[in-house]
Amino acid sequence: MSKDLEARLDAIESRFAIDALIANYAEAFDTMNEELLATLWHPDSRLLLGANGDAEGLDAILAQARVNMRRMPHMHHWMANALITLDGDRGHGVVAANCLFYDIEKGPLQVSGQYRDIYERRSGRWAFRERVFETHFATPLQNWVPVAGTERFGRPA
């Protein structure tokens, strides 16, 4: 196999792995799956969420995630428009995000913004090295109450 073809296949496989990181991040928070969340980071990674907490290192990321999961027991993330550049075992990305939360203090809330990511491949495994969220807007959804579905959002059963 030619070096050019190997490089192209590596780029495709790397992009799929990074797309999976982005999707699994949303899935981990939306399903409150700490085990899945733990697989997405290198031990020395950083997650900087601003008002929702900044954490350095895997243990701190998971501890902050538990705080956020208790405070926002219902989360639904939509990740879109991932712009990813790769350079060997390192990559950068900008990912648009829209999230619907049920915050136990603020009620229903929509938050939109962008993640600015650094990805690294170590020992053949792609993971987040850094994920920084830039809030574009946070909007309380006054009087917003779902009328159907499986999630109660604070409604009586």
LUMZATOR-591241 format. One record per residue: residue in one letter; x, y, z of N, C-alpha, C in turn; residue number from 1. Coordinates in Angstrom, 3 decimals, padded with zeros to 6 digits, always signed. Atoms other than C-alpha are relative to their C-alpha. Layout:
<atoms>
ATOM A X Y Z X Y Z X Y Z NUM .
...
</atoms>
This chain:
<atoms>
ATOM M +000.846 -001.174 +000.000 +000.000 +000.000 +000.000 +000.896 +001.244 +000.000 1 .
ATOM S -000.827 -001.202 +000.095 +001.365 +003.419 -000.902 -000.143 +000.855 +001.259 2 .
ATOM K +000.009 -000.916 -001.152 +002.244 +005.978 +001.770 -001.171 +000.975 -000.094 3 .
ATOM D +001.109 -000.933 +000.194 -000.330 +008.359 +000.268 -001.336 -000.649 +000.368 4 .
ATOM L +001.245 +000.706 -000.311 -003.101 +005.775 +000.507 -000.099 -000.281 +001.498 5 .
ATOM E -000.007 +000.215 -001.451 -002.083 +004.896 +004.080 -000.375 +001.276 +000.742 6 .
ATOM A +000.301 -001.287 -000.652 -002.206 +008.579 +005.054 -001.471 +000.360 -000.177 7 .
ATOM R +001.418 -000.315 +000.248 -005.634 +009.011 +003.439 -000.908 -000.888 +000.840 8 .
ATOM L +000.804 +000.906 -000.826 -007.043 +005.933 +005.189 +000.094 +000.373 +001.479 9 .
ATOM D -000.170 -000.422 -001.387 -005.579 +007.100 +008.500 -000.840 +001.244 +000.296 10 .
ATOM A +000.797 -001.217 -000.193 -007.244 +010.507 +008.053 -001.491 -000.330 +000.090 11 .
ATOM I +001.417 +000.398 -000.031 -010.614 +008.863 +007.331 -000.320 -000.698 +001.322 12 .
ATOM E +000.231 +000.711 -001.257 -010.343 +006.506 +010.309 +000.071 +000.953 +001.188 13 .
ATOM S -000.133 -000.972 -001.081 -009.217 +009.375 +012.529 -001.244 +000.877 +000.086 14 .
ATOM R +001.207 -000.838 +000.006 -012.158 +011.519 +011.464 -001.194 -000.766 +000.574 15 .
ATOM F +001.089 +000.804 -000.571 -014.601 +008.696 +012.246 +000.153 -000.116 +001.520 16 .
ATOM A -000.239 +000.121 -001.439 -012.995 +008.253 +015.667 -000.334 +001.307 +000.721 17 .
ATOM I +000.285 -001.291 -000.621 -013.263 +011.980 +016.417 -001.493 +000.301 -000.052 18 .
ATOM D +001.458 -000.164 +000.063 -016.873 +012.124 +015.190 -000.674 -000.822 +001.102 19 .
ATOM A +000.551 +000.841 -001.064 -017.592 +009.261 +017.606 +000.230 +000.633 +001.371 20 .
ATOM L -000.249 -000.707 -001.266 -015.956 +011.226 +020.457 -001.068 +001.066 +000.235 21 .
ATOM I +000.964 -001.100 -000.106 -018.238 +014.187 +019.771 -001.394 -000.543 +000.306 22 .
ATOM A +001.331 +000.583 -000.217 -021.381 +012.039 +019.575 -000.094 -000.674 +001.367 23 .
ATOM N +000.030 +000.690 -001.291 -020.453 +009.979 +022.639 +000.037 +000.959 +001.176 24 .
ATOM Y +000.050 -001.039 -001.034 -019.869 +013.144 +024.678 -001.456 +000.381 +000.266 25 .
ATOM A +001.416 -000.343 -000.146 -023.483 +014.149 +024.025 -000.770 -001.164 +000.621 26 .
ATOM E +000.699 +001.184 -000.509 -024.713 +010.603 +024.666 +000.300 -000.221 +001.480 27 .
ATOM A -000.383 +000.222 -001.398 -022.786 +010.332 +027.943 -000.740 +000.955 +000.931 28 .
ATOM F +000.715 -000.950 -000.847 -024.298 +013.514 +029.361 -001.508 -000.220 -000.066 29 .
ATOM D +001.453 +000.141 +000.150 -027.780 +012.899 +027.956 -000.541 -001.239 +000.705 30 .
ATOM T +000.442 +001.230 -000.664 -027.957 +009.394 +029.443 +000.624 -000.159 +001.385 31 .
ATOM M -000.646 +000.009 -001.321 -025.952 +010.251 +032.590 +000.917 -001.220 +000.140 32 .
ATOM N -000.845 +001.191 +000.066 -023.417 +007.569 +031.618 +001.446 +000.388 +000.294 33 .
ATOM E -001.338 -000.395 -000.423 -020.277 +008.281 +033.605 +001.070 -000.944 -000.550 34 .
ATOM E -000.976 +000.951 +000.553 -018.558 +005.100 +032.366 +000.363 +000.370 -001.432 35 .
ATOM L -000.269 -000.428 +001.370 -018.913 +006.236 +028.755 +000.796 +001.291 -000.001 36 .
ATOM L -000.702 -001.283 -000.058 -017.814 +009.761 +029.636 +001.480 -000.194 +000.320 37 .
ATOM A -001.395 +000.236 -000.404 -014.634 +008.410 +031.254 +000.863 -000.495 -001.149 38 .
ATOM T -000.782 +000.553 +001.115 -013.586 +006.739 +027.974 +000.399 +001.056 -001.027 39 .
ATOM L -000.170 -001.018 +001.039 -013.513 +010.023 +026.041 +001.188 +000.929 +000.210 40 .
ATOM W -001.032 -000.955 -000.401 -010.586 +011.737 +027.762 +001.334 -000.690 +000.224 41 .
ATOM H -001.300 +000.431 -000.494 -006.877 +011.377 +028.300 +000.079 +000.412 +001.470 42 .
ATOM P -000.043 -000.298 -001.442 -005.905 +011.447 +032.010 +000.283 +001.468 +000.324 43 .
ATOM D -000.376 -001.391 -000.275 -004.508 +015.005 +031.758 -000.837 +001.008 -000.795 44 .
ATOM S +000.862 -000.869 +000.812 -007.391 +016.479 +029.738 -000.640 +001.097 +000.826 45 .
ATOM R +000.712 -001.123 -000.633 -009.320 +019.670 +030.455 -001.371 +000.147 -000.646 46 .
ATOM L +001.340 -000.322 +000.466 -013.044 +020.413 +030.175 -000.370 +001.330 +000.638 47 .
ATOM L +000.261 -001.351 -000.479 -013.832 +024.103 +030.450 -001.389 +000.425 -000.453 48 .
ATOM L +001.391 -000.309 +000.302 -017.564 +024.812 +030.643 -000.441 +001.347 +000.554 49 .
ATOM G +000.359 -001.331 -000.494 -017.427 +028.299 +032.168 -000.946 -000.076 +001.185 50 .
ATOM A +000.968 -000.047 -001.091 -020.538 +028.813 +034.298 -000.379 -001.382 +000.517 51 .
ATOM N +000.336 +001.369 -000.420 -021.078 +025.040 +034.424 +001.215 -000.772 +000.499 52 .
ATOM G -001.150 +000.611 -000.641 -017.614 +024.352 +035.798 +001.159 -000.292 -000.928 53 .
ATOM D -001.231 +000.318 +000.701 -014.028 +023.956 +034.677 +000.700 -001.112 +000.761 54 .
ATOM A -000.646 +001.133 -000.640 -012.094 +020.781 +035.344 +001.260 -000.378 -000.761 55 .
ATOM E -001.265 +000.453 +000.584 -008.523 +019.626 +034.757 +000.326 -001.372 +000.544 56 .
ATOM G -000.284 +001.376 -000.374 -007.737 +015.928 +034.775 -001.278 -000.820 -000.005 57 .
ATOM L +001.160 +000.869 +000.151 -010.036 +012.961 +034.306 -000.852 -000.061 +001.263 58 .
ATOM D +000.783 +000.086 -001.240 -011.047 +012.670 +037.974 -000.814 +001.267 +000.224 59 .
ATOM A +000.712 -001.270 -000.177 -011.993 +016.358 +038.118 -001.117 +000.149 -001.028 60 .
ATOM I +001.038 -000.053 +001.035 -013.905 +016.105 +034.817 -001.204 -000.835 +000.433 61 .
ATOM L +001.097 +000.874 -000.416 -015.959 +013.204 +036.165 -000.715 +000.552 +001.230 62 .
ATOM A +000.627 -000.601 -001.186 -016.556 +014.951 +039.502 -000.892 +001.170 -000.407 63 .
ATOM Q +000.811 -001.129 +000.461 -017.784 +018.096 +037.733 -001.212 -000.492 -000.778 64 .
ATOM A +001.130 +000.574 +000.739 -019.964 +015.976 +035.442 -001.082 -000.478 +000.965 65 .
ATOM R +000.998 +000.452 -000.983 -021.640 +014.422 +038.495 -000.775 +001.179 +000.581 66 .
ATOM V +000.673 -001.213 -000.497 -022.400 +017.912 +039.847 -001.018 +000.479 -001.033 67 .
ATOM N +000.891 -000.484 +001.056 -023.892 +018.971 +036.506 -001.169 -000.955 -000.231 68 .
ATOM M +001.066 +000.978 +000.209 -025.885 +015.748 +036.153 -001.046 +000.067 +001.116 69 .
ATOM R +000.968 -000.167 -001.094 -027.461 +016.270 +039.579 -000.804 +001.291 -000.182 70 .
ATOM R +000.653 -001.298 +000.168 -028.233 +019.924 +038.813 -000.903 +000.033 -001.226 71 .
ATOM M +000.765 +000.028 +001.253 -029.531 +019.170 +035.318 -000.312 -001.453 -000.349 72 .
ATOM P +000.261 +001.423 +000.180 -031.113 +015.714 +035.445 -000.566 -000.377 -001.369 73 .
ATOM H +000.447 +000.255 +001.373 -032.448 +016.055 +031.891 +000.819 +000.900 -000.913 74 .
ATOM M -000.798 -000.730 +000.982 -030.093 +017.064 +029.068 -000.211 -000.641 -001.359 75 .
ATOM H +000.084 +000.493 +001.382 -030.467 +016.766 +025.316 +000.904 +000.875 -000.853 76 .
ATOM H -000.989 -000.710 +000.810 -027.445 +017.788 +023.239 -000.193 -000.303 -001.481 77 .
ATOM W -000.107 +000.164 +001.446 -027.342 +018.330 +019.500 +001.318 +000.637 -000.412 78 .
ATOM M -001.297 -000.468 +000.480 -023.852 +018.628 +018.020 -000.059 +000.064 -001.521 79 .
ATOM A +000.106 -000.165 +001.456 -023.496 +019.925 +014.462 +001.187 +000.780 -000.545 80 .
ATOM N -000.960 -000.823 +000.741 -021.213 +021.467 +011.866 +001.428 -000.144 +000.524 81 .
ATOM A -001.349 +000.244 -000.507 -018.021 +019.855 +013.151 +001.030 +000.327 -001.075 82 .
ATOM L -001.114 -000.376 +000.874 -015.036 +021.515 +011.496 +001.273 -000.513 +000.662 83 .
ATOM I -001.127 +000.684 -000.621 -012.058 +019.289 +012.202 +001.206 +000.043 -000.929 84 .
ATOM T -001.258 +000.066 +000.741 -008.449 +019.616 +011.092 +000.920 -000.970 +000.734 85 .
ATOM L -000.903 +000.999 -000.555 -005.909 +016.855 +011.610 +001.431 +000.291 -000.406 86 .
ATOM D -001.421 -000.114 +000.274 -002.148 +016.998 +011.851 +000.694 -001.132 +000.756 87 .
ATOM G -000.606 +001.165 -000.641 -000.744 +013.557 +012.574 -000.867 -000.511 +001.135 88 .
ATOM D +000.694 +000.511 -001.178 -001.735 +012.518 +016.093 -000.708 +001.088 +000.794 89 .
ATOM R +000.659 -001.127 -000.674 -003.311 +015.867 +016.937 -001.051 +000.577 -000.938 90 .
ATOM G +001.051 -000.630 +000.792 -006.485 +017.542 +015.789 -000.642 +001.134 +000.768 91 .
ATOM H +000.751 -001.120 -000.571 -008.499 +020.676 +016.379 -001.394 -000.011 -000.603 92 .
ATOM G +001.352 -000.051 +000.523 -012.207 +021.164 +016.036 -000.808 +001.131 +000.588 93 .
ATOM V +001.025 -000.930 -000.449 -015.024 +023.641 +016.303 -001.322 -000.703 -000.270 94 .
ATOM V +001.244 +000.750 +000.099 -018.417 +022.046 +016.974 -001.134 +000.858 +000.557 95 .
ATOM A +001.174 -000.730 -000.468 -021.743 +023.871 +017.180 -000.796 -000.912 +000.927 96 .
ATOM A +000.782 +000.783 -000.957 -023.912 +022.776 +020.096 -001.260 +000.755 +000.390 97 .
ATOM N +001.256 -000.517 -000.517 -027.481 +023.301 +021.118 -000.448 -001.018 +001.041 98 .
ATOM C +000.372 +000.923 -001.053 -028.704 +021.820 +024.374 -001.243 +000.487 +000.713 99 .
ATOM L +001.182 -000.255 -000.795 -032.025 +021.636 +026.123 +000.237 -000.655 +001.352 100 .
ATOM F -000.214 +000.487 -001.356 -031.691 +021.283 +029.901 -001.289 +000.147 +000.802 101 .
ATOM Y +000.917 -000.318 -001.076 -034.021 +020.915 +032.782 +000.888 +000.206 +001.216 102 .
ATOM D -000.819 -000.380 -001.137 -032.132 +022.748 +035.527 -000.905 +000.047 +001.219 103 .
ATOM I +000.884 +000.082 -001.164 -033.535 +022.035 +038.995 -000.225 +001.359 +000.652 104 .
ATOM E +000.179 -001.339 -000.561 -033.059 +025.707 +039.967 -000.644 +000.966 -000.994 105 .
ATOM K +000.451 -000.968 +001.007 -033.822 +027.516 +036.688 -001.141 -000.503 -000.865 106 .
ATOM G +001.033 +000.576 +000.850 -036.291 +025.152 +035.030 +000.533 -000.273 -001.397 107 .
ATOM P -000.428 +000.280 +001.368 -036.221 +024.485 +031.277 +000.864 +001.141 -000.543 108 .
ATOM L -000.987 -000.963 +000.474 -033.310 +026.204 +029.567 +000.599 -000.497 -001.302 109 .
ATOM Q -000.691 +000.331 +001.241 -031.883 +026.264 +026.057 +001.330 +000.734 -000.007 110 .
ATOM V -001.342 -000.576 +000.066 -028.149 +026.840 +025.695 +000.587 -000.341 -001.356 111 .
ATOM S -000.648 +000.200 +001.298 -026.365 +027.304 +022.383 +001.385 +000.617 +000.026 112 .
ATOM G -001.353 -000.522 +000.073 -022.730 +027.838 +021.581 +000.877 -000.882 -000.850 113 .
ATOM Q -000.973 +000.793 +000.736 -019.580 +026.228 +020.271 +001.004 -000.612 +000.952 114 .
ATOM Y -001.130 +000.638 -000.662 -017.069 +023.751 +021.573 +001.227 +000.227 -000.855 115 .
ATOM R -001.308 -000.086 +000.647 -013.435 +024.404 +020.706 +000.826 -001.137 +000.595 116 .
ATOM D -000.588 +001.256 -000.451 -011.651 +021.085 +020.897 +001.440 -000.165 -000.446 117 .
ATOM I -001.305 +000.541 +000.383 -008.161 +019.639 +020.888 -000.107 -001.501 +000.230 118 .
ATOM Y +000.033 +001.462 -000.063 -007.973 +015.907 +020.148 +001.434 -000.494 -000.125 119 .
ATOM E -001.311 +000.626 +000.135 -004.929 +013.692 +020.571 -000.168 -001.502 -000.098 120 .
ATOM R -000.065 +001.455 +000.094 -004.167 +010.143 +019.552 +001.234 -000.447 +000.773 121 .
ATOM R -001.081 +000.565 -000.797 -002.091 +008.314 +022.121 -000.163 -001.519 +000.004 122 .
ATOM S +000.025 +001.471 +000.057 -001.204 +004.638 +021.807 -001.145 -000.484 -000.878 123 .
ATOM G +001.012 +000.397 +000.972 -003.576 +004.467 +018.846 -001.423 +000.402 +000.338 124 .
ATOM R +001.350 -000.349 -000.435 -006.586 +005.926 +020.737 -000.199 +001.512 -000.023 125 .
ATOM W +000.368 -001.409 +000.020 -008.175 +009.288 +019.936 -000.849 +000.315 +001.225 126 .
ATOM A +000.787 -000.464 -001.145 -009.543 +011.216 +022.925 +000.104 +001.524 +000.060 127 .
ATOM F -000.085 -001.441 -000.221 -010.240 +014.761 +023.983 +001.235 +000.302 +000.825 128 .
ATOM R -001.078 -000.572 -000.812 -007.209 +016.669 +025.226 -000.522 +001.243 +000.704 129 .
ATOM E +000.612 -001.197 -000.579 -009.223 +019.832 +025.769 -001.316 +000.271 -000.713 130 .
ATOM R +001.307 -000.375 +000.547 -012.833 +020.870 +025.274 -000.432 +001.255 +000.743 131 .
ATOM V +000.382 -001.294 -000.573 -013.830 +024.512 +025.832 -001.331 +000.412 -000.609 132 .
ATOM F +001.305 -000.426 +000.497 -017.450 +025.654 +025.583 -000.114 +001.514 +000.073 133 .
ATOM E +000.260 -001.445 +000.095 -018.242 +029.198 +024.445 -001.506 +000.173 -000.146 134 .
ATOM T +001.450 -000.198 +000.030 -021.826 +030.144 +025.286 -000.346 +001.153 -000.916 135 .
ATOM H +000.531 -001.069 +000.840 -023.582 +032.123 +022.585 -001.248 +000.596 +000.629 136 .
ATOM F +001.138 -000.491 -000.778 -026.840 +032.342 +024.515 -000.568 -001.113 +000.866 137 .
ATOM A +000.744 +000.893 -000.885 -028.739 +030.747 +027.370 -001.369 +000.642 +000.180 138 .
ATOM T +001.348 -000.550 +000.008 -032.499 +031.200 +027.223 -000.926 -000.811 +000.893 139 .
ATOM P +001.020 +000.704 -000.781 -034.972 +030.292 +029.971 -001.236 -000.203 -000.869 140 .
ATOM L +001.192 +000.319 +000.787 -037.989 +028.603 +028.424 -001.213 +000.101 +000.921 141 .
ATOM Q +001.112 -000.270 -000.899 -040.723 +030.217 +030.499 -001.255 -000.738 -000.430 142 .
ATOM N +001.266 +000.692 +000.233 -043.913 +028.156 +030.790 +000.112 -001.125 -001.025 143 .
ATOM W -000.192 +001.083 +000.955 -042.433 +025.456 +028.566 -000.172 -001.313 +000.747 144 .
ATOM V +000.276 +001.280 -000.642 -043.853 +022.079 +029.543 -000.279 -001.028 -001.086 145 .
ATOM P +000.294 +001.051 +000.972 -043.645 +018.923 +027.433 -001.377 -000.614 +000.286 146 .
ATOM V +001.320 +000.603 -000.169 -047.041 +017.361 +026.836 +000.006 -001.495 -000.266 147 .
ATOM A -000.105 +001.433 +000.263 -045.833 +013.899 +025.783 +001.467 -000.397 +000.072 148 .
ATOM G -001.369 +000.499 -000.019 -042.754 +011.732 +025.965 +000.318 -000.702 +001.309 149 .
ATOM T -000.380 +000.804 -001.145 -040.852 +009.694 +028.492 +000.625 +000.801 +001.122 150 .
ATOM E -000.660 -000.785 -001.045 -039.116 +012.493 +030.407 -000.980 +000.959 +000.645 151 .
ATOM R +001.016 -000.728 -000.746 -041.103 +014.210 +033.109 +000.306 +001.489 +000.140 152 .
ATOM F -000.389 -001.398 -000.156 -039.165 +017.524 +033.365 -000.696 +000.663 +001.180 153 .
ATOM G +000.566 -000.595 -001.191 -040.431 +018.117 +036.867 -001.501 -000.113 +000.107 154 .
ATOM R +001.460 +000.165 -000.054 -044.046 +017.225 +036.042 -000.336 -001.143 +000.946 155 .
ATOM P +000.432 +001.132 -000.825 -045.973 +015.021 +038.427 -000.193 -001.238 -000.882 156 .
ATOM A +000.157 +001.260 +000.746 -046.037 +011.385 +037.357 -001.463 -000.317 -000.249 157 .
</atoms>
